[in-house]
Amino acid sequence: MVKNPKPTDTKLIFIKISRGLSYFVYGYSLVASAFLGLTFFLLLFSANASTPFVEFVYKTSAAFLGPFRGIFPVRSINETGYFSPSIIFAIIMYMILALCMNALINYVTLKMVKHQKELEEIAE
């Protein structure tokens, strides 16, 4: 007896592409939050900006911080430490984006499973 191959259609393909894009944005927002959090603590505790690791973190997080830079003024804590509310705001925004993407991924996954069951029922 020959087993029927799994049926596919354009709706299922669209759902899978949507899910993949949602995972990408979700991952991007988590990476952005991690780098911004690290940058916040490095600035707060006066990390030496000339070390390769700190320089890498600052350069990487600069791209993530771009849309939020300058919203709030940077406050000096001591001679070399800084408190940047803009970084905290950016982290909050990226985490809200990650939360929304997580909800979207769950929704799209449920739709995908439901549609796959419908296709399997049609194929039987």
C-alpha positions as CSV (number, residue, x, y, z in Angstrom):
1,M,0.0,0.0,0.0
2,V,1.4,3.4,-1.0
3,K,1.2,6.1,1.6
4,N,-0.1,9.5,0.4
5,P,2.5,12.3,0.5
6,K,1.7,15.2,2.8
7,P,-0.5,17.7,1.0
8,T,0.7,21.3,0.7
9,D,-0.8,24.5,-0.6
10,T,0.0,28.1,-0.8
11,K,-1.7,29.0,2.5
12,L,0.5,26.6,4.4
13,I,3.6,27.9,2.7
14,F,2.5,31.5,3.5
15,I,2.0,30.5,7.2
16,K,5.4,28.8,7.4
17,I,7.1,31.9,5.8
18,S,5.3,34.2,8.3
19,R,6.4,32.0,11.2
20,G,10.0,32.1,10.0
21,L,10.0,35.9,9.7
22,S,8.4,36.1,13.1
23,Y,11.2,34.0,14.6
24,F,13.8,36.2,12.9
25,V,12.3,39.4,14.4
26,Y,12.0,37.7,17.7
27,G,15.6,36.6,17.7
28,Y,16.7,40.1,16.6
29,S,14.9,41.7,19.5
30,L,16.4,39.3,22.0
31,V,19.9,39.8,20.7
32,A,19.4,43.6,20.7
33,S,18.1,43.5,24.3
34,A,21.1,41.4,25.4
35,F,23.7,43.7,23.8
36,L,21.9,46.8,25.1
37,G,21.8,45.4,28.6
38,L,25.5,44.6,28.5
39,T,26.2,48.1,27.2
40,F,24.2,49.6,30.0
41,F,26.2,47.8,32.7
42,L,29.6,48.5,30.9
43,L,28.8,52.2,30.8
44,L,27.5,52.2,34.4
45,F,30.6,50.5,35.8
46,S,33.1,52.5,33.7
47,A,34.4,49.7,31.6
48,N,37.6,50.5,29.7
49,A,36.4,51.4,26.1
50,S,39.8,50.6,24.6
51,T,39.6,46.9,25.4
52,P,38.5,44.8,22.4
53,F,35.5,43.2,24.1
54,V,34.0,46.4,25.3
55,E,34.7,48.1,22.0
56,F,32.9,45.2,20.2
57,V,29.9,45.5,22.5
58,Y,29.7,49.3,22.1
59,K,29.9,49.1,18.3
60,T,27.3,46.3,18.1
61,S,24.9,48.0,20.4
62,A,25.2,51.3,18.6
63,A,23.1,50.0,15.7
64,F,20.4,48.7,18.1
65,L,20.4,52.0,20.0
66,G,20.3,54.2,16.9
67,P,16.5,54.9,16.9
68,F,16.5,55.7,20.6
69,R,19.7,57.7,20.9
70,G,19.2,61.1,22.4
71,I,15.6,60.6,23.7
72,F,16.9,61.1,27.3
73,P,20.0,62.8,28.4
74,V,22.9,60.7,29.7
75,R,23.7,61.3,33.4
76,S,27.2,61.1,34.8
77,I,27.3,59.0,37.9
78,N,30.9,59.5,39.0
79,E,34.1,60.5,37.2
80,T,33.8,57.8,34.5
81,G,30.5,56.0,34.9
82,Y,27.3,57.0,33.0
83,F,23.6,56.2,33.4
84,S,21.8,56.2,30.1
85,P,18.0,56.1,30.3
86,S,17.8,55.8,26.5
87,I,19.4,52.4,26.7
88,I,16.8,51.3,29.3
89,F,14.0,52.6,27.1
90,A,15.4,50.8,24.1
91,I,15.6,47.5,26.1
92,I,12.0,47.9,27.2
93,M,10.9,48.6,23.6
94,Y,12.8,45.6,22.2
95,M,11.4,43.4,25.0
96,I,7.9,44.5,24.1
97,L,8.6,43.7,20.5
98,A,9.9,40.3,21.5
99,L,6.7,39.7,23.6
100,C,4.5,40.6,20.6
101,M,6.6,38.4,18.3
102,N,6.2,35.5,20.8
103,A,2.4,35.9,20.7
104,L,2.4,36.1,16.9
105,I,4.6,32.9,16.7
106,N,2.1,31.1,19.0
107,Y,-0.8,32.3,16.9
108,V,0.8,31.4,13.6
109,T,1.8,28.0,14.9
110,L,-1.7,27.2,16.0
111,K,-3.0,28.3,12.6
112,M,-0.4,26.1,10.9
113,V,-1.2,23.0,12.9
114,K,-5.0,23.5,12.3
115,H,-4.4,24.0,8.6
116,Q,-2.2,20.9,8.4
117,K,-4.9,18.8,10.1
118,E,-7.5,20.1,7.6
119,L,-5.2,19.2,4.7
120,E,-4.7,15.7,6.1
121,E,-8.4,15.2,6.5
122,I,-9.0,16.3,2.9
123,A,-6.3,13.9,1.7
124,E,-7.8,10.9,3.5
